[in-house]
Amino acid sequence: MSHRRDFIKKAGIISFLLTNGFSSIAKSKIIGRLSENKKTVGKPNKSTNDMKTVKQNISADGFFISNRPALSNRKFTSKAVEDTIVKVKSVMADKELAWMFENCFPNTLDTTVTYTEINGEPFTYVITGDIDAMWLRDSSAQVWPYLPLANADEKLKKLLKGVIAKQSEFVLLEPYANAFYNDPKRISEWKDDYTTMKPGVHECKWEIDSLCYVIRLAHGYWKNTGDVSIFNTRWQDAMKLIIKTFREQQRLNNKGPYHFQRNAANPTDTQFGGGYGNPTKKIGLIHSMFRPSDDATVFPFLISSNMFAVVSLRQLSSIFSTVVGNAELANECKIFAEELELSIKKHATHHHPTAGKIHPLEIDGFGNALFMDDANVPNLLSLPYLGYCSSDNELYLNTRNFSLSESNPWFNEGKFAKGIGGPHVGEKKIWPLGLVMQALTSNNDNEIIACLSILKKTHAGTGFIHESFHVDNPNDFSRSWFAWANTIFGELILHLYNEKPELLKQIV
């Protein structure tokens, strides 16, 4: 069986481009970039896509040719998105970055969505890319950058409503699961995991952030559109189940109903302690058995995800108070968020021997802490992006400096790049997600330009953003079709267009 993030199409990027009707990649300097590492191209290993010879076509005028699927092969089109692509590209001086933006920003709509209506109500299934399953986290992040465009495109607005409706359906099916199928009768390849596996569930790894992302998307949709029709009885029932699940995983009185183990060669794919994780002192934080990378936690109190839960519960409180009119539930969410934040402040600030006072990634309540950061979001780097703190918060800045330094064991630097990776892909690998998040949370123009430069140098001639790549060889990458990474890169460019347009007028 394939691990989710190690899932590689046998035909690699060639298969992806052909299947989706993509035109060939352009411009001679990209050909040169591919040939720099020709010794490794065509020699696949467990972490690379089987790239053979990618045929390069250049238009007569020397411009980049779009690598999007042909119009007839696209899963969904939005006029607001297409207009945004044209508008943003027109101000970008760096034509390679502009080409990447054109390929990446619409990738979720182009290749991953299935939109249906049942009795007039929209439902949208969003796969992660090269795996036919919908992750609650990924699907939320994949459509997030489209929210500001929803009121300009009714069709897009309905698609986004459909994602929220589909997520509510999945939460009600199994709140401890992280990924689901569109077919409610489908049996997963992970059916033999030692946990509760229901039909329609792809994987049942309990990750706090999965449920936080569901709340974030609904709240963001409401704030961007003013549309309250999404907050129906089914959605409210799903939210009540989320609160119940968070409470269960505080484990104040017992271990709760969830446990997970898997027969796996990779130790990050299973859990300690009979599936309940390592022991903890009950301090009010929520236990998370897995990180947003889908890797097992070492200490079950995952701090970045508990911080995300603080933000999410406050968002729920606002919705239940302002829209639903349920003062009791609104107050419960508010109090819960305050409890978590108080515990974070009391227990999740530690002294690191070189970085000083910072947040660790994980703790156990007994005083033990795991000092590292992982590229997947939520991570410690992403706290301002998620709304937990300001980007100039002193404790955050100390933590950020740690995350982006050699003190973080999963910070990697090599010939082509430096940035955060993680145990999921191993040493000497960087996740472009981490580079994008570094730029999204930075106020330093030079740092942002440096991140853009690395992203431009390491797409391996494909024009898309990958899960990970080797710091000394960008052609050694994983996942040629990873829509979350593509769309969040588009989000970064759109963010710069709105907040720092002068940076897009530079060639990086």
C-alpha positions, 0 to 999 in steps of 0.5 A: 500500500502507498503512503499518501504523500509517497503516492507517485504516478508510475508515468510521473509528470508525463502521465499527468500532463497528457491526462489533463490535456496540458500543452508542453513546457516552454522556454529554453532556460527551463530546458537548461535547468532540467539538463543541469541534473540530467544524471538523476532524471529518469532514475526514479527512487521512492521519493521521486516522480519518474520523470523521463524526457519532458518534451519542450515546445516554445512558442514562436515568440519565445513566450511560455505556453500554458500548462493548464488542461485544455478548456474542454478538459477542465473540471470547472471554470470561473470567469472571476478566476480567469479575469484575476489571472489576466489582471495579475499576470499583466503587472508581473515583470517576471514572466516565468513566475507569471507563467507559474501563477497561471498554471497553479492558481486555478489548478484546484478548479482545473483538475480536482473538483466534482460539482453536483446538486442534490435537490437544488443544494450544491455539493463539491468533492475536492480531491487532493490531486494524485489521490482520489480522496478529499482531505478536510484540510487540503480541500479547505486550503485549496479553495481558500484563495477563491473566497474573495472572488465569490461574489463576482461569480455566482457559479464559483460561489455555489461551488464553494458552498458545495465544499462546505456542505460536503465537509459537513457531511463528512464530519457527521460521518466520522469526526476523527477521520482526515480524508474521505471518498465521494462514494459513501460505500467505498472501502478504503485501502486502509480498512485494516488499520486498528481503528474504526474504519467506516465505508466512505472514509479513506483514512482515519488519522485524528488531526485537530487541524482537519476540523479547524479547517472546516470551521475556517472555511465556513467562517471565511466564506461568510465574511467574504460573501455575507451569505448565511445560508450555509449555516443550516441544521446539518452544518450546525450539527457538524459543528456541535460534533466538532466541539464534542470531539475537541472535548473528548480529546482533552481526555480529562476523565478518560482516554476517549473513543479514538485510538489508531495503529497501523501495520507499517514500516514507517513509524510515523504512520502509526501511534504509540501507547496502544494507539492512544499516543505517549502519556500526557498530564491532563492540562486542558489541551487537545490531544492530536495523534497526527500532525497536518503532515499526516505524521504521528505526533511524538508528544500528543499536545500539538501546539500549533494545532491547539492554537488553530483550535483557539482561533476556530472556536472563537470563529464558531462563537462569532457565528453562533452569536451573530448568525445562528442566535445560539448564545449558549453555544457561542459562550461555550465556544468562547470559554473553551477557546479561553481555556486552551489559550490559558493552557498554551500560555502556561505550558507551551513557552519553553527555553531553547538553548540557542533560540531562547524563549519560544513555542515548541511544536509538541509537549506532553504536560510533564515538562517535556517538549519537542523542539522542531517545526514542520512545513505543513500548515498549521505549523509554528511558522504559520501562526499569524497567517491563521490569525493566532497572533500578529506577525510582529509578536515577540514570542512568535518572532523568536519562534520563527527565527528558530523555525528558519534556522539550523536549530530546527532539525528539519530546516535544510539548506543545500545548493538550490534552496533552504527552507523547512522540510519534515520527517515525512519526506526525510532529510535534505528535502524542503516542502515548497509549502513552507517557502510559501508560508515563509513569504506569506508571514514575512514583512521583509521584502528581501525575504519574500523575494528570496522565497520567490526566487527559490520557488522559481528555481525549483519547480523542475521545469514543470511550472507547478509546485510539488510536495517536496524537493531535494535541496541539491537537486530539484528534479528529485521531487515528490508528487507532480500533482499536489493541488494544495501546494499549487493553489497556495502559491497562487494565493501568495502571488495574489496576496503580493498583488494586493499588499506589495504590488511593487514586488511583482514588478521585479524579476526575481 
